[in-house]
Amino acid sequence: MATDLIELKNLGKTSVQWLNAVGIRTLEQLHETGSVAAYCKVRDRGFKVSKVLLYAMEGALIGKHWNDLDEEYKQRLLKKVDQFPAS
């Protein structure tokens, strides 16, 4: 079942356009890719992203507002981004 990304918590028009630009068009594709890899793809495509995009995508995947993720959770995500292989 394909789900339109714009319907997900935390994701707005711009973030959905960025995801579409890197080939992620459904919730299922976002799940398969994961928030860290999706964030790195968007960033590496040259879009000016902030860490809030990472938190927003992770929140969308787990059904939470990005601001409700605790600080330790956010730090683990950022560490994964730092360890993600360069494209």
Protein Blocks (a to p, Z undefined) as FASTA:
>chain_A
ZZdfklpghiafklmmmmmmnopabfklmmmnopmlmmmmmmmnopacdfklmmmmmmmm
nopafklpcfklmmmmmmmmmmpccZZ
